[in-house]
Amino acid sequence: MVWREVDSSTGEFHVWILEDKIISGYFYEPVDVNLITDDVERFADITQFDLKKVKEVVENVDYYITNSIEFIKSELLSTPELFGITALEADKYRDVSATDFPVDMPEICFNPDKSWFIKFAYADFPSVEYGLGVIVHFDMNDSPFELNIPSMKDIDC
């Protein structure tokens, strides 16, 4: 895997971007993969990340994307108001396959503490802001466990 180091303009975090094109059977565009740290003492140290785990996730990208989409669907059906729709509207997605589910522009991000998530920058639901999308966090066993729908009002500018 070939990584390109990117300096943060704020100096609050540091990012490495995977140069390899990661192709998914779900999306037209490649999946972006990033390593993100806020440890100023180790900004230039890529070994702070679990690169073995990164490789495993990248090599099985569709497996993790499928798990993410199924988790989003489960949350949509159980708490449709989180997505800005009614239970009746959510029920229309019950039998929608992962390939047809209305999310796009996936990005996989890894942190030094071994936490990681998949963000879909686009999700076609009223309460999901374009670009901020829907984020699915994975636990240490690589199971999705938390959904986050960020909002611009939560971001300090």
C-alpha positions as CSV (number, residue, x, y, z in Angstrom):
1,M,0.0,0.0,0.0
2,V,1.3,3.4,-0.9
3,W,0.5,6.3,1.4
4,R,0.7,10.1,0.7
5,E,1.2,12.3,3.7
6,V,-1.0,15.4,3.8
7,D,-0.4,18.4,6.0
8,S,-3.4,19.8,7.8
9,S,-3.9,23.5,7.4
10,T,-5.0,23.8,11.0
11,G,-2.2,21.8,12.5
12,E,-4.7,20.0,14.8
13,F,-4.5,16.7,12.9
14,H,-2.5,14.9,10.3
15,V,-3.7,12.7,7.5
16,W,-2.2,10.0,5.2
17,I,-4.2,9.2,2.1
18,L,-4.0,5.7,0.5
19,E,-2.8,6.3,-3.1
20,D,-4.0,2.8,-4.3
21,K,-7.4,2.7,-5.9
22,I,-9.7,0.6,-3.8
23,I,-12.5,-0.7,-6.0
24,S,-15.9,-1.7,-4.6
25,G,-18.6,-3.6,-6.4
26,Y,-21.1,-1.1,-5.0
27,F,-19.8,2.2,-6.2
28,Y,-18.6,3.8,-9.5
29,E,-15.8,5.8,-7.8
30,P,-13.0,4.2,-5.8
31,V,-13.3,4.1,-2.0
32,D,-11.1,6.6,-0.2
33,V,-9.0,5.3,2.7
34,N,-7.3,7.7,5.2
35,L,-5.3,7.5,8.4
36,I,-6.0,10.4,10.8
37,T,-4.1,11.4,13.9
38,D,-4.2,14.3,16.3
39,D,-1.1,13.2,18.2
40,V,1.3,16.1,17.5
41,E,4.2,14.2,18.9
42,R,3.8,11.4,16.3
43,F,2.4,13.3,13.2
44,A,5.1,11.8,10.9
45,D,5.0,8.3,12.4
46,I,2.7,6.1,10.2
47,T,3.6,3.1,12.4
48,Q,1.2,4.5,15.1
49,F,-1.6,2.9,13.0
50,D,-2.5,-0.8,12.8
51,L,-1.5,-1.2,9.2
52,K,-2.2,-4.9,9.3
53,K,-5.9,-4.1,10.2
54,V,-6.0,-1.4,7.5
55,K,-4.8,-4.0,4.9
56,E,-7.4,-6.5,6.0
57,V,-10.3,-4.1,5.8
58,V,-9.1,-2.8,2.4
59,E,-8.8,-6.3,1.0
60,N,-12.4,-7.0,2.2
61,V,-13.9,-3.6,1.5
62,D,-17.2,-4.9,0.1
63,Y,-17.7,-7.1,3.2
64,Y,-17.4,-4.0,5.5
65,I,-19.4,-1.8,3.2
66,T,-22.2,-4.4,3.3
67,N,-22.1,-4.5,7.1
68,S,-22.2,-0.7,7.2
69,I,-25.2,-0.4,4.9
70,E,-27.1,-3.2,6.7
71,F,-26.4,-1.4,10.0
72,I,-27.6,1.9,8.6
73,K,-30.8,0.1,7.3
74,S,-31.3,-1.4,10.8
75,E,-31.0,2.0,12.4
76,L,-33.3,3.6,9.8
77,L,-36.0,1.0,10.5
78,S,-35.7,1.3,14.3
79,T,-35.3,5.1,14.5
80,P,-36.6,6.7,11.2
81,E,-36.9,10.1,12.9
82,L,-33.1,10.2,13.1
83,F,-33.1,10.2,9.3
84,G,-35.9,12.8,9.1
85,I,-38.5,10.3,7.8
86,T,-41.6,8.5,9.2
87,A,-41.8,4.8,10.1
88,L,-44.0,4.3,7.0
89,E,-41.4,6.0,4.7
90,A,-38.6,3.9,6.4
91,D,-40.5,0.7,5.7
92,K,-40.0,1.2,2.0
93,Y,-36.3,0.5,2.6
94,R,-36.9,-2.8,4.4
95,D,-36.3,-5.0,1.3
96,V,-33.8,-2.7,-0.5
97,S,-30.6,-4.5,-1.2
98,A,-27.3,-3.1,-0.1
99,T,-26.3,-2.3,-3.7
100,D,-29.5,-0.2,-4.1
101,F,-29.5,1.5,-0.7
102,P,-29.3,5.3,-1.1
103,V,-25.7,5.9,0.2
104,D,-22.7,6.9,-1.9
105,M,-19.1,8.3,-1.7
106,P,-17.7,6.0,1.0
107,E,-14.5,6.8,2.9
108,I,-12.8,4.6,5.4
109,C,-10.9,6.3,8.2
110,F,-8.5,4.7,10.7
111,N,-7.2,6.3,14.0
112,P,-4.1,5.3,16.0
113,D,-6.2,4.0,18.8
114,K,-7.4,1.2,16.4
115,S,-10.9,2.7,16.1
116,W,-12.1,3.1,12.6
117,F,-15.3,4.0,10.7
118,I,-16.9,4.2,7.2
119,K,-18.4,7.5,6.2
120,F,-20.9,7.7,3.4
121,A,-20.7,11.4,2.4
122,Y,-24.0,11.1,0.5
123,A,-27.1,9.6,1.9
124,D,-30.5,10.4,0.5
125,F,-32.4,11.2,3.6
126,P,-33.8,14.6,4.8
127,S,-31.7,14.9,8.0
128,V,-28.4,13.9,6.4
129,E,-26.4,16.9,5.2
130,Y,-24.5,16.5,1.9
131,G,-20.8,15.9,2.5
132,L,-21.2,15.2,6.2
133,G,-23.2,12.1,5.5
134,V,-23.6,9.1,7.7
135,I,-20.8,7.5,9.7
136,V,-20.7,3.9,10.9
137,H,-18.2,3.2,13.7
138,F,-16.7,-0.3,14.1
139,D,-15.7,-1.9,17.4
140,M,-12.5,-3.9,18.0
141,N,-14.2,-7.0,16.7
142,D,-15.0,-5.2,13.4
143,S,-18.7,-5.1,14.0
144,P,-20.7,-1.9,13.4
145,F,-21.8,-0.5,16.7
146,E,-22.6,3.2,16.4
147,L,-24.2,5.4,13.8
148,N,-23.5,9.1,13.7
149,I,-25.2,11.7,11.5
150,P,-23.1,14.9,11.9
151,S,-24.6,18.4,11.4
152,M,-23.0,21.7,10.4
153,K,-24.4,23.2,13.6
154,D,-22.2,20.7,15.6
155,I,-19.0,21.8,13.8
156,D,-16.9,24.7,15.1
157,C,-16.0,27.0,12.2
